[in-house]
Amino acid sequence: MRCLLIGAVLLIPVPLTAQNLTIGYGGAITSADPHYYNAVPNQAVARHVFESLIERSPTAQPQPGLAESWQRISETVWEFKLRDGVHWHDGAPFVAEDVAATYARVPNVPNSPSSLAGYLRMVNRVEVVDAHTLRVHTNGFYPNLPNDLPGICIVPRRIAETATTEDFNAGRTMIGTGPYRFVSYVPKDSVVFERNDAYWGERQPWQRVTIREIPNAATRTAALLSGDVDMIDQVPSADLERLGQDQRIRLNRIQGLRLLYLQPDFSRSGEVPSVTDNDGKPLARNPFLDLRVRRALSMAIDRNALERRVMEGVGQATMQWMPEGTYGYVADLQAQPADADGARRLLAEAGFPNGFRVTLSTPNDRYPNDSKLAQAVAQMWTRVGVRTQVDTLPWSTFVPRVNRQEFAIHLLGWGSTTGEGTNFLTNVVNTFSTERRTGIANAGRYSNDALDALTRRLSSEQDEARRLSMVQEATRMAIDDVAVIPLQRIINYWATRHALRYTARMDEMTQAMGVRPAE
């Protein structure tokens, strides 16, 4: 038993239930289908039930999963040896045909707002050698495959071939090989799991796991302090100092892989929604197609001030998507001081000496301080003559609209969960193409033929030093052309009861599998 003291109020004792774990998620869980949406909350939930051929370590390194080993046996073929003795939750054996059927399903999930097909973009075909041997044929030499495959959860063949997203949401097809069994999913409320006592791997300490959606930051902190939950993610920046000094609470921190960025609309050459002159008349041409305008908007932003005054310890000013020490980081591509005068000069050169008006759209419940960040950027743009109004929306409303290109310019985040720089290139700034499975998250529809061609070349480059140089070159090209406007790279925090520890993850996934008693 323990007593909680908040302010001067002594609360009733709260029992510690060693077999049960309750986690408060800040992000929305929009589906139980592991292939529906490439969003961290969805994927984190799915991985309690499902597993991948290759898993990712907390520092985003590939490690054995359902495949106990893999090797490249030719320039275009990788061979995987699957674990023997693994069973689905209904008792059926896990076999290679399950993997082949899963990889066939992923690119064809209807109405996916952000497909996971990008992880399979270089896969030509899957060859089943025997029940526990699989060969993946790629379109050319592709050394990055072991970094991509952790993104795909494996489901049984019989489910992969017939199941709909609604089947997963209703729980009918939530049959995995993972450490937990599915119990229930209530949209916008909670997901419940029970321990899989027949799991092939390490036995989990928690008999029952409940994940609660708590999008409001203050409510999330209050739930932890009151004992309603045992752990929260997306620790509010305003509460970091207080929680860090509270002896009942343990903070768990790691540099993240997520970039918060802005992207304007590139899909129109004429009028753009919510872009007008100073009198409210729509502009006849899209100002964002002018590189000078994009550079002016980027120059007007004081990223260091955003880090200090808005992010309050959960963000880092940046001009690129990868953190220092990771593959693709560019050492001399650093956040520069804001240049308001330079921004005004560029706007004038582009034909906007008096600026224009625009609406910046942002989610208000998805990323740390997302709407606050947008409000601060709007003030900086207004000072250089781009009078900016902010439209804040809940994530569930924001996602379908941003994917229909309804916004003039928007704030989004992308986590390079592969731990290297090509993930962002392929999914966010390469040209949107369902055929090539590129630009899956390119909501602004930016397109640059030279950047696309460079990304294709580096994907199959066999010389490792040359390949790294090409990744860095592509990063520079995207930033120089202002394909996106980088703002902040997220620092990931979790807060737990002091009796618990969480193994912090660079990919920001919040999973019961990483929670252990502190002793």
KETORDREN-808760 format. One line per 2 residues: number of its first residue (from 0); their letters; for each residue x, y, z of C-alpha. Coordinates in Angstrom, 3 decimals, padded with zeros to 6 digits, m for minus. Example, Ala and Ser with C-alpha at 12.3 -4.5 7.8 and 13.67 -1.06 7.14 Angstrom:
KETORDREN-808760
0> AS> 012.300/m004.500/007.800 | 013.670/m001.060/007.140
end
This chain:
KETORDREN-808760
0> MR> 000.000/000.000/000.000 | 001.108/003.602/m000.466
2> CL> m000.246/007.061/000.318 | m000.234/009.839/m002.251
4> LI> 000.391/013.435/m001.198 | m000.516/016.081/m003.782
6> GA> m000.058/019.623/m002.539 | m001.384/019.537/001.027
8> VL> m003.957/016.809/000.370 | m003.290/013.286/001.608
10> LI> m005.069/010.816/m000.650 | m006.266/007.373/000.355
12> PV> m003.793/004.509/000.025 | m003.552/002.960/m003.434
14> PL> m002.785/m000.779/m003.631 | 000.041/m001.961/m005.864
16> TA> m001.281/m004.754/m008.076 | 001.824/m006.594/m009.228
18> QN> 000.000/m008.634/m011.870 | m001.783/m005.714/m013.555
20> LT> m000.320/m002.799/m015.496 | m002.178/000.287/m016.699
22> IG> m000.557/002.673/m019.188 | m001.767/006.126/m020.242
24> YG> m001.198/006.892/m023.935 | m001.067/010.476/m025.137
26> GA> m001.638/009.512/m028.778 | m004.824/008.241/m030.376
28> IT> m005.190/004.557/m031.252 | m007.186/004.680/m034.477
30> SA> m007.292/000.972/m035.341 | m006.298/m002.470/m034.081
32> DP> m005.368/m003.548/m037.634 | m001.543/m003.777/m037.560
34> HY> m001.341/m002.892/m041.279 | m003.857/m000.050/m041.434
36> YN> m001.902/002.984/m040.294 | 001.807/003.641/m039.902
38> AV> 001.384/005.647/m036.689 | 003.325/004.952/m033.498
40> PN> 000.348/004.495/m031.114 | m001.271/001.979/m033.481
42> QA> 001.960/000.096/m034.049 | 002.875/000.065/m030.360
44> VA> m000.491/m001.468/m029.487 | m000.264/m004.046/m032.271
46> RH> 003.121/m005.315/m031.080 | 001.672/m006.632/m027.848
48> VF> m000.161/m009.226/m029.974 | 001.854/m009.489/m033.209
50> ES> 005.563/m009.784/m033.987 | 007.882/m009.152/m036.930
52> LI> 010.486/m011.311/m038.665 | 013.085/m008.874/m037.357
54> ER> 012.512/m006.740/m034.273 | 014.070/m003.425/m033.271
56> SP> 016.082/m002.881/m030.141 | 015.359/000.210/m027.995
58> TA> 018.145/001.962/m029.934 | 016.575/000.978/m033.291
60> QP> 019.024/m001.813/m034.147 | 017.735/m004.937/m035.972
62> QP> 017.589/m008.045/m033.803 | 016.084/m011.544/m034.174
64> GL> 012.317/m011.842/m033.954 | 010.246/m014.524/m035.631
66> AE> 013.339/m015.042/m037.774 | 016.228/m016.324/m035.685
68> SW> 018.750/m015.533/m038.427 | 019.056/m014.003/m041.906
70> QR> 021.711/m013.552/m044.559 | 022.053/m012.204/m048.074
72> IS> 022.749/m015.172/m050.349 | 023.015/m013.126/m053.565
74> ET> 022.836/m009.486/m054.554 | 019.032/m009.643/m054.717
76> VW> 018.058/m012.486/m052.356 | 017.877/m012.608/m048.569
78> EF> 017.258/m015.902/m046.771 | 015.516/m016.060/m043.402
80> KL> 015.498/m018.992/m040.998 | 012.282/m018.902/m038.975
82> RD> 011.912/m020.012/m035.388 | 010.611/m023.514/m034.875
84> GV> 008.052/m024.168/m032.155 | 006.267/m020.795/m032.417
86> HW> 002.467/m020.977/m032.360 | m000.343/m018.546/m032.999
88> HD> m002.617/m017.758/m030.085 | m005.154/m020.290/m031.384
90> GA> m002.543/m023.074/m031.332 | m001.740/m023.257/m035.056
92> PF> 001.981/m023.368/m035.940 | 003.728/m020.288/m037.346
94> VA> 005.145/m021.060/m040.816 | 006.724/m019.268/m043.766
96> ED> 003.421/m019.078/m045.686 | 002.154/m016.695/m042.989
98> VA> 004.948/m014.247/m043.776 | 004.378/m014.409/m047.534
100> AT> 000.631/m013.787/m047.119 | 001.267/m010.896/m044.736
102> YA> 003.621/m009.148/m047.147 | 001.009/m009.548/m049.893
104> RV> m001.673/m007.932/m047.710 | 000.219/m004.853/m046.524
106> PN> 000.157/m002.781/m049.770 | m003.531/m003.544/m050.325
108> VP> m005.233/m002.457/m047.098 | m008.194/m000.268/m048.163
110> NS> m008.396/003.367/m047.029 | m005.070/003.319/m045.201
112> PS> m004.255/006.931/m044.210 | m000.519/006.125/m044.112
114> SL> 000.410/002.769/m045.600 | 003.197/000.537/m044.347
116> AG> 003.929/m000.473/m047.948 | 007.041/001.716/m047.979
118> YL> 008.799/m000.898/m045.860 | 008.286/m003.395/m048.706
120> RM> 008.937/m001.062/m051.629 | 012.068/m002.956/m052.701
122> VN> 010.548/m006.426/m052.288 | 010.000/m008.110/m055.637
124> RV> 008.622/m011.439/m054.417 | 008.644/m013.812/m051.469
126> EV> 009.718/m017.405/m051.972 | 008.656/m020.069/m049.465
128> VD> 011.442/m022.694/m049.405 | 009.972/m024.792/m046.609
130> AH> 007.915/m024.278/m043.457 | 010.775/m022.480/m041.695
132> TL> 012.842/m021.059/m044.557 | 011.917/m017.963/m046.514
134> RV> 013.666/m016.048/m049.290 | 012.900/m012.412/m050.042
136> HT> 013.831/m011.262/m053.544 | 014.512/m007.548/m053.928
138> NG> 014.501/m005.157/m056.845 | 018.247/m004.874/m057.100
140> FY> 020.893/m004.847/m054.393 | 019.226/m003.570/m051.209
142> PN> 021.294/m003.632/m047.997 | 018.622/m001.850/m045.970
144> LP> 016.078/m004.687/m045.921 | 016.837/m005.757/m042.303
146> ND> 016.065/m002.182/m041.218 | 012.740/m002.148/m043.077
148> LP> 011.183/m005.495/m042.164 | 010.760/m004.695/m038.446
150> GI> 008.018/m002.327/m039.596 | 005.694/m005.181/m040.616
152> CI> 003.766/m007.261/m038.074 | 003.131/m010.842/m039.218
154> VP> m000.414/m012.251/m039.149 | m001.648/m015.794/m039.946
156> RR> m002.115/m016.620/m043.616 | m005.818/m017.383/m043.182
158> IA> m006.288/m013.906/m041.692 | m004.018/m012.075/m044.122
160> ET> m005.956/m013.422/m047.088 | m009.464/m012.551/m045.884
162> AT> m009.551/m010.169/m042.913 | m010.767/m006.579/m043.089
164> TE> m009.719/m003.739/m040.822 | m013.097/m003.995/m039.115
166> DF> m012.380/m007.663/m038.346 | m009.297/m006.572/m036.420
168> NA> m011.111/m003.718/m034.674 | m013.823/m006.134/m033.542
170> GR> m011.187/m008.545/m032.226 | m012.171/m011.405/m034.526
172> TM> m008.742/m011.598/m036.158 | m006.475/m010.407/m033.323
174> IG> m004.521/m013.672/m033.319 | m000.769/m013.236/m033.089
176> TG> 002.361/m014.933/m031.804 | 003.178/m012.201/m029.303
178> PY> 003.536/m012.091/m025.521 | m000.039/m010.867/m024.965
180> RF> m003.469/m011.997/m026.111 | m006.091/m009.517/m027.213
182> VS> m009.091/m008.974/m024.899 | m010.881/m005.814/m026.072
184> YV> m010.577/m002.567/m028.002 | m012.853/000.425/m027.395
186> PK> m012.018/003.253/m029.836 | m011.002/006.517/m028.157
188> DS> m010.958/004.752/m024.792 | m008.842/001.665/m024.164
190> VV> m007.230/m001.599/m025.268 | m006.914/m004.585/m022.931
192> FE> m004.551/m007.567/m023.172 | m003.880/m010.690/m021.123
194> RN> m000.554/m012.473/m020.821 | 000.115/m015.266/m023.305
196> DA> 001.365/m018.013/m020.998 | 002.277/m020.151/m024.028
198> YW> 004.576/m017.461/m025.469 | 007.785/m018.795/m027.047
200> GE> 009.913/m015.991/m025.583 | 010.491/m014.384/m022.193
202> RQ> 007.568/m014.650/m019.802 | 005.991/m011.281/m019.082
204> PW> 005.430/m010.121/m015.471 | 001.978/m008.644/m016.155
206> QR> m001.105/m010.830/m016.203 | m003.319/m008.052/m017.546
208> VT> m002.374/m004.871/m019.405 | m004.742/m001.957/m019.972
210> IR> m003.808/000.882/m022.302 | m005.921/003.994/m021.834
212> EI> m006.112/006.898/m024.254 | m005.556/010.106/m022.272
214> PN> m004.914/012.837/m024.856 | m005.143/015.737/m022.387
216> AA> m001.681/016.399/m020.941 | m002.811/017.602/m017.503
218> TR> m005.208/014.689/m017.141 | m002.439/012.239/m018.073
220> TA> m000.144/013.578/m015.329 | m002.977/013.615/m012.807
222> AL> m003.815/009.995/m013.619 | m000.225/008.968/m012.843
224> LS> m000.053/010.951/m009.598 | m003.393/009.622/m008.386
226> GD> m002.485/006.011/m009.129 | m005.090/005.552/m011.859
228> VD> m002.275/004.533/m014.220 | 001.165/003.093/m013.572
230> MI> 002.930/004.815/m016.462 | 002.402/007.553/m019.038
232> DQ> 004.093/008.456/m022.302 | 004.421/011.915/m023.876
234> VP> 005.188/013.395/m020.463 | 003.971/017.020/m020.584
236> SA> 006.906/019.399/m020.753 | 005.288/021.660/m018.165
238> DL> 005.356/018.781/m015.663 | 008.883/017.482/m016.257
240> ER> 010.553/019.431/m013.463 | 007.824/018.645/m010.948
242> LG> 007.767/014.932/m011.773 | 011.557/014.763/m011.765
244> QD> 011.613/016.008/m008.177 | 008.829/013.705/m007.004
246> QR> 010.331/010.681/m005.221 | 007.283/008.567/m006.083
248> IR> 007.924/009.003/m009.821 | 010.677/007.793/m012.117
250> LN> 011.449/009.551/m015.428 | 012.810/007.538/m018.356
252> RI> 014.415/009.501/m021.220 | 016.074/008.930/m024.602
254> QG> 016.788/010.955/m027.736 | 013.985/010.237/m030.187
256> LR> 013.851/009.742/m033.936 | 010.799/011.927/m034.587
258> LL> 010.991/015.225/m036.426 | 008.228/017.812/m036.111
260> YL> 008.089/019.739/m039.366 | 005.936/021.943/m041.560
262> QP> 005.032/021.160/m045.142 | 003.217/023.497/m047.535
264> DF> 000.833/022.451/m050.275 | 002.652/021.556/m053.507
266> SR> m000.354/019.933/m055.170 | m001.830/023.086/m056.734
268> SG> m000.420/025.640/m059.131 | m003.313/028.085/m058.731
270> EV> m005.392/029.071/m055.713 | m004.606/027.351/m052.423
272> PS> m007.198/027.042/m049.629 | m006.738/029.666/m046.900
274> VT> m004.048/031.608/m048.773 | m005.043/035.188/m049.627
276> DN> m003.647/038.656/m050.072 | m003.926/041.100/m047.204
278> DG> m007.440/042.061/m048.260 | m008.677/038.491/m048.104
280> KP> m008.691/037.873/m051.869 | m007.398/034.407/m052.929
282> LA> m003.999/034.476/m054.611 | m004.069/033.446/m058.261
284> RN> m000.889/031.351/m057.913 | 000.430/029.063/m055.243
286> PF> 003.153/031.045/m053.416 | 004.717/027.875/m051.956
288> LD> 005.901/026.751/m055.374 | 008.400/029.625/m055.221
290> LR> 011.570/028.478/m053.453 | 012.169/032.023/m052.200
292> VR> 008.877/031.960/m050.289 | 009.654/028.602/m048.721
294> RA> 013.120/029.764/m047.701 | 011.683/032.969/m046.272
296> LS> 009.242/031.028/m044.111 | 012.057/028.814/m042.839
298> MA> 014.397/031.775/m042.194 | 011.750/033.568/m040.156
300> ID> 011.616/030.784/m037.563 | 013.733/031.009/m034.407
302> RN> 014.132/027.305/m033.704 | 016.267/027.823/m030.618
304> AL> 013.560/030.012/m029.102 | 011.016/027.276/m029.864
306> ER> 013.229/024.773/m028.060 | 013.545/026.984/m024.963
308> RV> 010.122/028.589/m024.698 | 007.734/026.068/m026.219
310> ME> 009.249/022.583/m026.022 | 010.670/023.016/m022.486
312> GV> 012.971/020.017/m022.563 | 011.091/017.682/m024.909
314> GQ> 012.422/019.124/m028.176 | 015.696/020.007/m029.845
316> AT> 016.141/022.688/m032.507 | 017.126/021.097/m035.810
318> MQ> 017.419/021.482/m039.557 | 017.419/017.747/m040.359
320> WM> 015.557/014.603/m039.413 | 018.287/012.357/m037.976
322> PE> 019.915/012.934/m034.569 | 023.665/013.022/m034.059
324> GT> 025.247/009.579/m034.025 | 022.746/007.961/m036.383
326> YG> 023.167/006.878/m040.005 | 022.638/009.839/m042.327
328> YV> 023.213/012.660/m039.843 | 024.865/015.699/m041.497
330> AD> 027.253/017.330/m039.037 | 027.257/020.836/m040.522
332> LQ> 023.497/021.042/m041.154 | 022.555/022.917/m037.998
334> AQ> 019.716/025.187/m036.921 | 020.622/028.791/m037.703
336> PA> 019.431/031.971/m035.954 | 016.275/033.494/m037.367
338> DA> 016.795/036.166/m040.050 | 013.650/038.277/m040.214
340> DG> 015.197/040.906/m042.516 | 016.425/038.220/m044.906
342> AR> 012.971/036.635/m044.914 | 011.340/039.955/m045.821
344> RL> 013.837/040.473/m048.671 | 013.094/037.040/m050.121
346> LA> 009.352/037.628/m049.901 | 009.754/040.927/m051.730
348> EA> 011.877/039.256/m054.441 | 009.139/036.662/m054.864
350> GF> 006.537/039.403/m055.456 | 005.160/039.666/m051.930
352> PN> 006.649/042.889/m050.509 | 003.636/043.207/m048.224
354> GF> 003.397/039.507/m047.501 | 000.127/037.565/m047.619
356> RV> m002.267/035.723/m045.326 | m002.250/031.993/m044.588
358> TL> m003.765/029.434/m042.249 | m001.405/026.962/m040.578
360> ST> m003.174/023.703/m039.667 | m002.025/021.482/m036.817
362> PN> m003.178/018.615/m034.623 | m003.685/019.577/m030.998
364> DR> m003.446/016.171/m029.335 | m000.842/014.107/m031.181
366> YP> 002.684/015.450/m030.528 | 004.264/017.187/m027.533
368> ND> 003.201/020.850/m027.621 | 002.016/020.546/m031.244
370> SK> m000.540/023.368/m031.227 | 001.691/025.595/m029.058
372> LA> 004.489/025.105/m031.556 | 002.223/026.127/m034.431
374> QA> 001.056/029.220/m032.550 | 004.645/030.315/m031.938
376> VA> 005.585/029.807/m035.610 | 002.512/031.828/m036.627
378> QM> 003.724/034.765/m034.544 | 007.182/034.606/m036.146
380> WT> 005.704/034.536/m039.657 | 003.344/037.395/m038.878
382> RV> 006.323/039.532/m037.847 | 007.812/039.223/m041.356
384> GV> 004.514/040.009/m043.089 | 002.964/036.548/m043.573
386> RT> m000.091/037.038/m041.385 | m000.810/033.595/m040.032
388> QV> m003.887/032.139/m038.409 | m003.686/028.733/m036.712
390> DT> m006.339/026.068/m037.162 | m006.053/023.364/m034.474
392> LP> m007.813/020.040/m034.858 | m007.999/016.732/m032.979
394> WS> m005.858/014.040/m034.593 | m008.846/011.987/m035.707
396> TF> m010.154/014.956/m037.703 | m006.774/016.214/m038.873
398> VP> m005.538/012.977/m040.487 | m008.174/012.488/m043.205
400> RV> m008.080/016.168/m044.121 | m004.303/016.415/m044.414
402> NR> m004.286/013.307/m046.598 | m006.813/014.952/m048.938
404> QE> m004.534/017.992/m049.323 | m007.113/020.304/m047.757
406> FA> m004.576/022.481/m045.919 | m002.391/025.325/m047.152
408> IH> 000.428/024.357/m044.838 | 000.429/021.909/m041.964
410> LL> 002.429/020.633/m038.999 | 003.224/016.928/m038.874
412> GW> 005.693/014.553/m037.272 | 007.580/011.583/m038.676
414> GS> 009.631/009.097/m036.717 | 012.451/007.471/m038.695
416> TT> 011.942/004.193/m036.880 | 014.485/002.346/m039.021
418> GE> 017.139/004.427/m037.268 | 018.652/005.737/m040.505
420> GT> 018.114/008.579/m042.936 | 016.544/006.862/m045.942
422> NF> 013.272/006.218/m044.111 | 012.305/009.899/m044.136
424> LT> 013.542/010.355/m047.691 | 011.482/007.465/m049.013
426> NV> 008.277/008.085/m047.105 | 008.049/011.851/m046.634
428> VN> 009.891/013.727/m049.401 | 010.013/011.306/m052.318
430> TF> 007.208/011.726/m054.854 | 003.914/010.135/m053.822
432> ST> 003.460/006.926/m055.821 | 001.345/003.929/m054.903
434> ER> 003.052/001.964/m057.672 | 006.587/002.599/m056.399
436> RT> 005.402/002.692/m052.746 | 007.155/006.005/m052.141
438> GI> 005.991/009.261/m050.603 | 003.456/007.374/m048.485
440> AN> 003.470/010.206/m045.895 | 004.124/013.018/m048.383
442> AG> 000.896/014.824/m047.517 | 001.968/018.068/m049.215
444> RY> 002.753/016.214/m052.479 | 006.248/017.643/m052.848
446> SN> 008.003/016.233/m055.918 | 011.615/016.493/m057.055
448> DA> 012.771/014.192/m059.861 | 016.454/014.645/m059.007
450> LD> 015.863/013.745/m055.357 | 013.806/010.701/m056.350
452> AL> 016.560/009.516/m058.679 | 019.252/009.988/m056.029
454> TR> 017.179/008.056/m053.479 | 016.768/005.175/m055.930
456> RL> 020.502/005.082/m056.634 | 021.559/005.148/m052.993
458> SS> 019.093/002.378/m052.139 | 021.112/m000.079/m054.217
460> EQ> 024.588/001.369/m053.679 | 026.976/m001.426/m052.665
462> DE> 029.859/000.690/m051.413 | 028.923/001.559/m047.824
464> AR> 030.959/004.786/m047.611 | 029.541/005.972/m050.912
466> RL> 026.031/005.093/m049.810 | 026.350/007.132/m046.604
468> SM> 027.629/010.081/m048.603 | 024.624/009.808/m050.933
470> VQ> 022.175/009.723/m048.008 | 023.740/012.910/m046.667
472> EA> 023.676/014.480/m050.140 | 019.973/013.662/m050.488
474> TR> 019.291/015.150/m047.055 | 020.992/018.381/m048.075
476> MA> 019.068/018.447/m051.341 | 015.710/018.109/m049.579
478> ID> 016.547/020.784/m047.010 | 018.020/023.189/m049.588
480> DV> 014.846/022.874/m051.641 | 012.716/023.239/m048.480
482> AV> 010.741/020.080/m049.169 | 009.790/020.397/m045.509
484> IP> 010.554/023.015/m042.858 | 012.179/021.204/m039.901
486> LQ> 011.303/022.559/m036.469 | 012.141/020.262/m033.555
488> RI> 013.394/016.743/m032.985 | 011.552/015.106/m030.108
490> IN> 013.209/013.866/m026.909 | 011.172/010.931/m025.631
492> YW> 010.051/010.775/m022.001 | 008.052/008.253/m020.013
494> AT> 007.034/008.593/m016.370 | 006.377/005.561/m014.187
496> RH> 005.714/004.844/m010.557 | 009.077/004.687/m008.812
498> AL> 008.656/000.948/m008.265 | 008.799/000.439/m012.052
500> RY> 011.380/000.976/m014.778 | 010.769/001.476/m018.481
502> TA> 013.390/000.776/m021.123 | 013.135/004.010/m023.118
504> RM> 012.955/003.545/m026.889 | 014.217/005.817/m029.652
506> DE> 011.203/004.838/m031.786 | 008.967/006.208/m028.975
508> MT> 006.846/003.057/m028.801 | 005.177/002.525/m025.444
510> QA> 004.929/m001.185/m024.698 | 004.215/m003.264/m021.622
512> MG> 007.116/m005.519/m022.693 | 009.561/m002.792/m021.643
514> VR> 008.126/m002.312/m018.143 | 009.673/m004.190/m015.240
516> PA> 009.643/m003.907/m011.444 | 012.542/m001.641/m010.467
518> E> 014.036/m004.172/m008.072
end
